[in-house]
């Protein structure tokens, strides 16, 4: 059977049939076939097309994340070994100086309805502005339950962008993630515009959620930044220098922001939110003044280091897959978070904690020193070390001047030989 033959209508098959076809086509071993079956679930088949199995990631927690005087235990789902360790490190240091403080912000998503082929943009914009009330009425009629909860389409913003005109619907989605709501409302307005002689290019949610900005600040006392080799005052100055560099150099800013999103993405996954949407909006916001810059800033102020970060954080606590996944439900029980506003504040704070840990390491011992012990654990497992052997192998690896998979295998063989001789 050719690939074209078996792939046609693949989505109509049961997971069992899909797994069997793949096993036959790609000559899976019996162990590989069993692996797919062992990790399969009914829920997975309901969530994605062409489902064959579940692919799991480790979940850990950050403890003692202090935000607005409340202490949180926050679950993170991530495969990178150093992320959760760094997040705990940053959260602990900042908690000693009072934790994070967040500013209350508005919360609205944007539904874009874009038109083109406009002969007279000035006249068209005037017509659109005269129909703003109509647009709001149409949008809310398309999803009346949202308005009943106190949300719904609240405002219209008209923008000319090149040869296009964007009718932006600002929509309060209450506690929901809201993508489907926004798309439904935008499409309703698009239909009205089309009926009235406008050429509609697209009608869809924008992930650049500049009307859902979350700002978080913190202070860190100098002693809580010190290392065994370097005083806190010097560490603070170096962190501030790195922060300034990331404001002017996009090459540094990209890696700086990746470190922030390490924690944010992991927390978003654990909370059932769309981490890809938040990631795209965050990086777009990093360029909001025309140059890509770091999302956070760190400055030496009086006798402490001061951190600040603002980014779009349009999260929800209902909707999407949040209510379907039992582990996601458990995670909300664990955090005690009840509202989208609270979740946005906590996750943004976590990102700044992650950032502090990363740039403190970069400013002092270098990024590899903290990473390597955790990387050695992964290497030990990859070469077949048993749980009882991992720590011993990690210790030996940390004593080597050069480490690779072959070195790890040799050291593991030595450990086992020594153990058999005892």
C-alpha positions as CSV (number, residue, x, y, z in Angstrom):
1,X,0.0,0.0,0.0
2,X,1.4,3.4,-1.0
3,X,1.6,6.3,1.4
4,X,-1.1,8.1,-0.6
5,X,-3.4,5.1,-0.3
6,X,-3.1,4.7,3.5
7,X,-3.0,8.4,4.4
8,X,-6.2,9.2,2.5
9,X,-9.1,9.2,5.0
10,X,-6.6,8.4,7.9
11,X,-8.6,10.7,10.2
12,X,-11.7,8.5,9.8
13,X,-10.0,5.5,11.3
14,X,-9.9,4.4,14.9
15,X,-6.7,4.9,16.9
16,X,-6.2,1.2,16.9
17,X,-6.4,1.1,13.1
18,X,-4.1,4.1,12.7
19,X,-1.5,2.5,15.0
20,X,-1.6,-0.8,13.0
21,X,-1.2,0.9,9.7
22,X,1.8,2.9,10.9
23,X,3.3,-0.3,12.4
24,X,2.9,-2.1,9.1
25,X,4.2,0.8,7.0
26,X,7.2,1.6,9.2
27,X,8.0,-1.9,10.5
28,X,7.5,-1.1,14.2
29,X,8.8,-3.7,16.6
30,X,6.4,-5.3,19.1
31,X,7.9,-3.1,21.8
32,X,7.3,0.1,19.8
33,X,3.7,-1.0,19.1
34,X,3.1,-1.7,22.8
35,X,4.6,1.7,23.7
36,X,2.0,3.5,21.6
37,X,-0.9,1.5,23.2
38,X,0.4,1.9,26.8
39,X,0.3,5.7,26.5
40,X,-3.0,6.0,24.6
41,X,-6.1,7.6,26.0
42,X,-9.7,8.2,25.0
43,X,-9.3,11.9,25.8
44,X,-6.4,12.3,23.4
45,X,-8.4,10.9,20.5
46,X,-11.1,13.6,21.3
47,X,-8.6,16.4,21.3
48,X,-6.5,16.0,18.1
49,X,-6.9,14.6,14.6
50,X,-5.1,11.5,13.4
51,X,-4.5,10.6,17.1
52,X,-2.2,7.6,17.9
53,X,-1.0,8.1,21.5
54,X,-0.2,10.6,24.3
55,X,3.3,12.1,24.5
56,X,3.9,13.1,28.1
57,X,6.2,15.7,29.7
58,X,7.5,15.9,33.3
59,X,5.6,18.2,35.7
60,X,7.3,19.8,38.7
61,X,6.5,22.7,41.0
62,X,7.8,26.1,42.0
63,X,7.3,26.7,45.7
64,X,7.1,29.9,47.6
65,X,6.4,32.2,44.7
66,X,5.2,35.3,46.5
67,X,2.9,37.5,44.4
68,X,0.9,40.4,46.0
69,X,1.7,39.0,49.5
70,X,0.3,35.5,48.6
71,X,2.5,32.5,48.4
72,X,1.9,30.1,45.5
73,X,2.9,26.6,44.6
74,X,2.9,26.7,40.8
75,X,3.1,23.6,38.5
76,X,5.4,23.7,35.5
77,X,5.3,21.2,32.6
78,X,8.7,21.2,30.8
79,X,11.3,18.8,29.5
80,X,14.4,21.1,29.9
81,X,16.2,20.0,33.1
82,X,17.2,23.5,34.4
83,X,14.0,25.4,34.1
84,X,12.2,24.4,37.3
85,X,15.4,24.6,39.3
86,X,16.1,28.2,38.0
87,X,12.5,29.3,38.7
88,X,12.7,28.1,42.3
89,X,16.0,29.9,42.7
90,X,14.7,33.2,41.4
91,X,11.4,33.0,43.3
92,X,13.2,32.3,46.6
93,X,15.6,35.2,46.2
94,X,12.8,37.6,45.4
95,X,10.5,36.3,48.1
96,X,13.2,37.4,50.7
97,X,12.7,41.0,49.6
98,X,8.9,40.9,49.6
99,X,8.1,39.1,46.5
100,X,6.4,40.4,43.3
101,X,3.9,43.2,43.0
102,X,1.5,43.4,40.0
103,X,-0.5,46.3,38.6
104,X,-4.1,45.8,37.8
105,X,-4.7,46.0,34.1
106,X,-7.6,45.9,31.6
107,X,-8.3,42.6,30.0
108,X,-9.6,42.5,26.4
109,X,-8.9,40.4,23.3
110,X,-8.8,41.8,19.8
111,X,-10.9,40.4,16.9
112,X,-9.6,41.7,13.6
113,X,-11.9,42.2,10.6
114,X,-9.8,43.4,7.8
115,X,-11.0,44.9,4.5
116,X,-9.1,46.1,1.3
117,X,-9.8,47.4,-2.2
118,X,-10.8,50.8,-0.7
119,X,-10.9,53.6,-3.2
120,X,-11.3,56.4,-0.7
121,X,-9.8,55.4,2.7
122,X,-10.8,58.6,4.4
123,X,-14.5,58.2,3.4
124,X,-14.4,54.5,4.2
125,X,-13.0,55.1,7.7
126,X,-15.7,57.7,8.3
127,X,-18.4,55.2,7.3
128,X,-16.8,52.5,9.6
129,X,-16.7,54.9,12.6
130,X,-20.4,55.8,12.0
131,X,-21.2,52.1,12.3
132,X,-19.2,51.2,15.4
133,X,-22.4,50.8,17.5
134,X,-23.8,48.4,14.9
135,X,-20.6,46.4,14.9
136,X,-20.8,46.0,18.7
137,X,-24.5,44.9,18.5
138,X,-23.7,42.3,15.8
139,X,-20.7,41.0,17.7
140,X,-22.6,40.6,21.0
141,X,-25.6,39.1,19.2
142,X,-23.3,36.4,17.9
143,X,-22.3,35.3,21.4
144,X,-25.0,36.7,23.8
145,X,-23.9,34.5,26.8
146,X,-20.6,36.4,27.1
147,X,-22.5,39.7,27.5
148,X,-24.8,38.2,30.1
149,X,-21.6,37.4,32.2
150,X,-20.6,41.1,32.0
151,X,-18.2,40.7,29.1
152,X,-18.7,40.9,25.4
153,X,-17.6,43.3,22.7
154,X,-16.9,46.7,24.4
155,X,-15.2,48.9,21.9
156,X,-14.3,49.3,18.2
157,X,-10.9,50.6,17.0
158,X,-10.4,51.5,13.3
159,X,-6.8,51.3,11.9
160,X,-5.4,51.9,8.5
161,X,-2.5,49.6,7.8
162,X,-1.0,50.0,4.4
163,X,-3.7,49.4,1.8
164,X,-5.8,47.6,4.4
165,X,-8.3,48.9,7.0
166,X,-8.6,46.8,10.2
167,X,-11.8,47.0,12.3
168,X,-10.6,45.8,15.7
169,X,-13.2,44.5,18.1
170,X,-12.1,44.8,21.7
171,X,-13.8,41.9,23.5
172,X,-13.9,41.1,27.2
173,X,-14.0,37.3,27.4
174,X,-14.4,37.3,31.2
175,X,-12.6,34.3,32.7
176,X,-12.3,32.3,29.4
177,X,-9.4,31.8,27.1
178,X,-11.8,33.2,24.5
179,X,-10.4,32.4,21.1
180,X,-13.5,30.8,19.8
181,X,-15.7,33.6,21.2
182,X,-13.6,36.3,19.5
183,X,-13.5,34.4,16.2
184,X,-17.3,34.0,16.2
185,X,-17.9,37.6,16.9
186,X,-15.4,38.7,14.3
187,X,-16.9,36.5,11.6
188,X,-20.4,37.9,12.3
189,X,-19.1,41.5,11.8
190,X,-17.3,40.3,8.7
191,X,-20.5,38.9,7.2
192,X,-22.2,42.3,7.8
193,X,-19.4,44.2,6.1
194,X,-19.4,41.8,3.1
195,X,-23.2,42.3,2.7
196,X,-22.6,46.0,2.6
197,X,-20.1,45.9,-0.3
198,X,-16.8,45.6,1.5
199,X,-14.1,43.1,0.5
200,X,-13.2,41.3,3.7
201,X,-9.7,39.8,3.7
202,X,-9.9,38.1,7.1
203,X,-11.8,37.9,10.4
204,X,-9.9,36.3,13.3
205,X,-8.5,36.8,16.7
206,X,-5.1,38.6,17.1
207,X,-2.6,37.1,19.5
208,X,-1.0,40.5,19.9
209,X,-3.0,41.2,23.0
210,X,-1.9,44.8,23.8
211,X,-5.2,45.3,25.6
212,X,-4.4,42.5,28.1
213,X,-1.0,43.7,29.4
214,X,0.3,42.5,32.7
215,X,3.0,44.4,34.6
216,X,5.0,42.9,37.5
217,X,7.8,44.5,39.6
218,X,10.1,43.3,42.3
219,X,13.1,44.3,44.4
220,X,16.0,42.1,45.5
221,X,18.3,43.1,48.3
222,X,22.1,43.0,47.5
223,X,22.8,40.2,50.0
224,X,20.3,37.9,48.3
225,X,22.2,38.2,45.0
226,X,25.7,37.4,46.4
227,X,27.7,34.3,45.5
228,X,30.6,32.8,47.4
229,X,33.0,34.6,45.1
230,X,31.2,37.9,44.4
231,X,29.4,40.4,46.6
232,X,25.8,41.3,46.0
233,X,26.5,44.9,44.9
234,X,28.8,43.7,42.1
235,X,26.3,41.0,41.1
236,X,23.5,43.6,40.9
237,X,25.6,45.9,38.7
238,X,26.4,43.1,36.4
239,X,22.8,42.1,36.1
240,X,21.9,45.7,35.3
241,X,24.6,45.8,32.6
242,X,23.2,42.6,31.0
243,X,19.7,44.1,31.1
244,X,20.9,47.3,29.4
245,X,22.6,45.2,26.7
246,X,19.4,43.3,26.1
247,X,17.6,46.6,25.5
248,X,19.9,47.6,22.7
249,X,21.1,44.3,21.1
250,X,18.4,42.0,19.6
251,X,20.9,39.1,19.5
252,X,21.1,39.2,23.3
253,X,17.4,40.2,23.7
254,X,16.2,37.0,21.9
255,X,18.1,34.7,24.3
256,X,17.1,36.9,27.3
257,X,13.5,36.6,26.4
258,X,13.7,32.9,25.7
259,X,14.8,32.5,29.3
260,X,11.7,34.4,30.5
261,X,9.4,32.3,28.3
262,X,11.0,29.1,29.6
263,X,9.1,29.5,32.8
264,X,6.0,31.2,31.3
265,X,5.5,28.5,28.7
266,X,5.9,25.7,31.2
267,X,3.3,27.4,33.5
268,X,0.9,28.0,30.6
269,X,1.0,24.3,29.6
270,X,0.3,23.2,33.2
271,X,-2.6,25.6,33.3
272,X,-4.1,24.4,30.1
273,X,-3.6,27.7,28.2
274,X,-2.4,28.2,24.7
275,X,1.3,28.8,25.3
276,X,1.9,29.3,21.5
277,X,-0.5,32.3,21.5
278,X,1.2,33.9,24.5
279,X,4.6,33.3,23.2
280,X,3.8,35.0,19.8
281,X,2.3,38.0,21.5
282,X,5.2,38.4,23.9
283,X,7.8,38.4,21.2
284,X,5.7,40.8,19.1
285,X,5.4,43.1,22.2
286,X,9.2,43.0,22.5
287,X,9.3,44.9,19.3
288,X,6.4,47.4,20.0
289,X,8.7,50.4,19.6
290,X,10.2,49.3,16.4
291,X,13.3,47.4,17.8
292,X,13.3,43.9,19.4
293,X,14.2,44.4,23.0
294,X,14.2,42.4,26.3
295,X,10.8,42.2,27.9
296,X,12.3,42.8,31.4
297,X,14.4,45.6,32.8
298,X,16.7,45.4,35.8
299,X,18.2,48.5,37.4
300,X,20.2,49.3,40.5
301,X,18.1,51.6,42.7
302,X,19.5,52.8,46.0
303,X,20.5,49.7,48.0
304,X,18.7,47.1,45.9
305,X,18.1,45.7,42.4
306,X,14.8,46.5,40.9
307,X,13.1,44.4,38.2
308,X,10.1,45.2,36.0
309,X,8.4,43.4,33.2
310,X,5.3,44.1,31.0
311,X,3.9,41.7,28.4
312,X,0.6,40.6,27.0
313,X,-0.9,37.8,29.1
314,X,-4.5,37.0,27.9
315,X,-4.9,33.8,29.8
316,X,-8.1,32.1,30.9
317,X,-9.2,29.8,33.7
318,X,-12.1,28.2,31.7
319,X,-12.5,27.1,28.1
320,X,-10.3,25.3,25.7
321,X,-9.0,22.0,27.1
322,X,-8.9,23.4,30.7
323,X,-12.0,21.6,31.8
324,X,-11.3,18.4,30.0
325,X,-7.9,17.4,31.4
326,X,-8.0,16.0,34.9
327,X,-4.4,17.0,35.6
328,X,-5.1,20.6,34.6
329,X,-8.0,20.6,37.1
330,X,-5.7,19.2,39.8
331,X,-3.2,22.0,39.0
332,X,-5.8,24.7,39.6
333,X,-6.6,23.0,42.9
334,X,-2.9,23.0,43.8
335,X,-2.4,26.7,43.0
336,X,-5.7,27.9,44.4
337,X,-6.0,30.4,41.5
338,X,-9.6,31.3,40.7
339,X,-9.5,34.1,38.2
340,X,-7.8,34.9,34.9
341,X,-6.4,38.1,36.4
342,X,-4.8,36.2,39.2
343,X,-3.3,33.6,36.9
344,X,-1.9,36.4,34.6
345,X,-0.2,38.0,37.6
346,X,1.3,34.8,38.9
347,X,2.6,33.5,35.6
348,X,4.1,36.9,34.6
349,X,5.8,36.9,38.1
350,X,7.2,33.5,37.4
351,X,8.7,34.7,34.1
352,X,10.5,37.5,35.9
353,X,11.8,35.0,38.6
354,X,13.1,32.7,35.8
355,X,14.8,35.7,34.2
356,X,16.6,36.7,37.4
357,X,18.0,33.3,38.0
358,X,19.3,33.1,34.4
359,X,21.0,36.5,34.2
360,X,22.4,36.1,37.8
361,X,24.1,32.9,36.6
362,X,25.2,34.6,33.5
363,X,26.6,37.5,35.4
364,X,28.5,35.3,37.9
365,X,29.6,31.7,37.3
366,X,28.3,31.5,33.7
367,X,25.2,29.8,32.5
368,X,26.8,26.3,32.1
369,X,27.8,25.8,35.8
370,X,24.2,25.6,36.9
371,X,23.0,23.7,33.9
372,X,25.6,21.0,33.8
373,X,24.6,18.9,36.8
374,X,21.1,18.7,35.6
375,X,22.4,17.9,32.1
376,X,24.6,15.2,33.5
377,X,21.5,13.5,35.0
378,X,19.9,13.4,31.5
379,X,23.2,12.1,30.0
380,X,23.4,9.4,32.7
381,X,19.9,8.2,32.0
382,X,20.5,8.3,28.2
383,X,23.4,5.8,28.6
384,X,21.3,3.4,30.6
385,X,22.1,4.3,34.2
386,X,19.6,2.9,36.7
387,X,18.1,5.1,39.3
388,X,20.5,3.7,41.9
389,X,23.5,4.6,39.7
390,X,22.5,8.1,38.4
391,X,23.8,10.2,41.3
392,X,27.1,8.3,41.4
393,X,27.6,8.8,37.7
394,X,26.7,12.5,37.9
395,X,29.3,13.0,40.5
396,X,32.0,11.3,38.3
397,X,30.9,13.3,35.3
398,X,31.2,16.5,37.1
399,X,34.9,15.7,37.9
400,X,35.8,15.3,34.2
401,X,37.4,18.0,32.0
402,X,35.6,16.6,29.0
403,X,32.2,14.9,28.9
404,X,30.3,13.2,26.1
405,X,28.2,10.0,25.7
406,X,31.3,7.8,25.3
407,X,32.8,9.1,28.5
408,X,29.6,8.5,30.4
409,X,29.4,4.9,29.1
410,X,32.9,4.2,30.3
411,X,32.3,5.7,33.7
412,X,29.1,3.8,34.1
413,X,30.9,0.6,33.2
414,X,33.5,1.4,35.9
415,X,30.8,2.0,38.5
416,X,29.2,-1.3,37.7
417,X,32.6,-3.1,37.8
418,X,33.4,-1.6,41.1
419,X,30.0,-2.5,42.5
420,X,30.3,-6.1,41.4
421,X,33.7,-6.4,43.1
422,X,32.4,-5.3,46.5
